[in-house]
Amino acid sequence: MNKMKRIVTVLACALACVSVLAFSVSAKETEGRFDKGIFWKIEKDGEYVGHIFGTLHMNDERIGHLHDKVSKVLDESKSFAMEAFPSDHYWNPYQGGQLIKHDMVLPRGETLDQLVGEETYARIEEVLSGLGMKREFVKTLRPWAAMRSFAVRAKSNKMILDYALLDRAASQRKELFQVESIEEFIVTLQEMPIEAQIALLEFTVASYDEMYDIIDDMLDAYLEQDLKSMYEISTRFIPREPENEQWRKIYLKHVIEIRNIVMEHYMRKPMRLKETFIAVGAVHLYGEKGVLALMEKDGYTVTRVDL
């Protein structure tokens, strides 16, 4: 069994376990509790474990300065955990980059324009080549990889919030943990049905001109610590027609819900070591399927810290 298949098996087992366990916290008990709040204290059996901080993967000036409560906890923590480390920091950028590229491309002989049609492909090529991607590489991309490659040009040259936290923790020589690997992230996208990948890519292309507005609304919701609104904004690029709800559900399952299970699983090690600071995208905190609810089902107590 190769590495990718092993990861798929682990994810499948994790999902199966979650579905059959008799949880001590019901959905009704968590309903509404995790709609707001980006900073939470974690305890177990009355003992302090650490804190979890919801980030926004942006470099906007308005989120660049940490609240005093957050910076104090981060500086006093013994370890730091986040989503996958950036490639240029903590793993071989060439080898890692080559592995990612291999996973991003279609099987030999297949091309993206064959899957999405010439008109949609022309727009994809226009955007991605404008972002610096070679045109011959764009044509080989899997639909999920093309979708994830879409980006808008940053309005600031500041470091993305997550990476700034990592650099701060690393400079303090804290023990560092990943709560998700690049491979696990890729697997969740690879496992989306191909028709879903194509539909989601087409929605991404169609909504690209509105991307700045969506990002601004996401930022406003983050500043209000409104997790529910962030969760809803995250799929605004998918049109609201009833026939598209199947794609919305698939997107949320693969991009958020499965990853929540994986992240919460890997959070357990730094939490066992105590006094940890965990930073993940704030959307992963939301709702009864978010990491906060999963922590409570594992016997942890989470308490919102007022900022």
Secondary structure by P-SEA (a helix, b strand, c coil): ccaaaaaaaaaaaaaaaaacccccccccccccccccccbbbbbccccccbbbbbbbcccccccccccaaaaaaaaaccccccccccccccccaaaaaaaaaaaacccccccccccccaaaaaaaaaaaaaacccaaaaaaccaaaaaaacccccccccccaaaaaaaaaaaacccccccccaaaaaaaaaaccaaaaaaaaaaaaaaccaaaaaaaaaaaaaaaccaaaaaaaccccccccccaaaaaaaaaaaccaaaaaaaaaaaaaaaaacbbbbbcccccccccccaaaaaaaabbbbbbbcc
